[in-house]
């Protein structure tokens, strides 16, 4: 029986996930508390709407694609209190509220930390600094795509990829909201029509074409394996692909670890 093996949300775009025992899928197809904050470059405009739907292309702020060091940070977000905690391993980086003073503290701490990493050169480009922490901490609006989507991949697909490399490749690299176990590797790419996860019925949208973010080791923050090339060369893909995008068919709901996954 296929089931939900793990659930994640990403409070700050481009930063580490929070492991969750359950997530709430909103009626609009986004996960509650997911991408509710982002670090904006100084010359980037505020999020625009496309067809009434907000989104945030990676080029506007901090993203793993260009700054793999971010993968090393650990983050927790208390949405009830509006409080963000970031650490580098066991070393606290910042612990602050989302008021004006707290945001300044968070911006300064992240900027200072990045200046000590191999990615510091990216901050020196014109228009990058000062970084600004944007978002109200509630509205899920900083997705890459206007529709937002819920992202899913099979644990077996990542395991198959891991067996082809010397580096450790696990689910964290792929930044999905849902990891499914009990299905063959790559079978999620063949999903069509509708799929039921727990009590929520989703319409399958399309496979996820991957970017350089997946090459960032989530423990070291370094690009340690050319996974884009591995996907195309070792698995014969025309473009590097892993996982699928879903949208709720008739409204959202609560998903839990262990929920069954089946065709609907």
FENQUILIN-V373306 format. One record per pair of residues at least 4 apart in sequence whose C-alpha atoms are under 6 Angstrom apart, sorted by the first residue. I is the first residue (numbers start at 0). J is the second residue. Records with the same first field share a line. If there is no record, write none. Layout:
# FENQUILIN-V373306
I=J / J
This chain:
# FENQUILIN-V373306
0=181
1=180 / 181 / 182 / 259 / 260
2=179 / 180 / 257 / 258 / 259 / 260
3=178 / 179 / 256 / 257 / 258
4=178 / 179 / 180 / 256
5=177 / 178 / 256
6=19 / 176 / 177
7=16 / 17 / 18 / 19 / 176
8=16 / 17 / 33 / 176
9=16 / 33 / 34
10=32 / 33 / 34 / 35
11=34 / 36 / 37
12=34 / 37
13=62 / 63
15=70 / 73
20=255 / 256
21=254 / 255
22=253 / 254
23=30 / 31 / 252 / 253
24=29 / 30 / 251 / 252
25=29 / 30 / 251
26=250 / 251
28=148 / 246 / 247
29=147 / 148
33=139
34=139 / 141
35=134 / 136 / 137 / 138 / 139 / 140
36=133 / 134 / 136
37=132 / 133
38=60 / 61 / 131 / 132
39=59 / 60 / 130 / 131
40=59 / 60 / 127 / 130
41=126 / 127 / 128 / 129 / 130
42=126
43=59
46=55
47=53
48=52 / 53
52=145
53=140 / 145
54=140 / 141 / 142 / 143 / 144 / 145
55=141 / 142 / 143
56=143
57=62
62=66
63=67 / 212
64=211 / 212
66=118
67=215 / 220 / 221
68=220
70=217 / 220
71=217 / 218 / 219 / 220
72=86 / 87
73=85 / 86
74=84 / 85
75=84
76=82 / 83
77=81 / 82
81=96 / 97
82=95 / 96
83=94 / 95
84=93 / 94
85=92 / 93
86=90 / 91 / 92
95=101
96=101
97=101 / 102
113=119
114=119
122=127
142=147
148=244 / 245 / 246
149=244 / 245
150=175 / 176 / 243 / 244
151=175 / 177 / 178 / 242 / 243
152=178 / 242
153=178 / 179
154=178 / 179 / 180
155=184
156=184 / 185
161=168
172=213
173=213
188=206
191=203
192=202 / 203
193=201 / 202 / 203 / 263
194=200 / 201 / 261 / 262 / 263
195=199 / 200 / 260 / 261 / 262 / 263
196=259 / 260
197=258 / 259
200=247 / 248
201=245 / 246 / 247 / 248
202=245 / 246 / 248
203=245
204=244 / 245
205=243 / 244
206=242 / 243
207=240 / 241 / 242 / 243
208=239 / 240
209=239 / 240
214=222 / 224 / 226
215=220 / 221 / 222
216=220 / 221 / 222
227=239
228=232
229=233
230=234 / 239
231=235 / 236 / 239
247=251
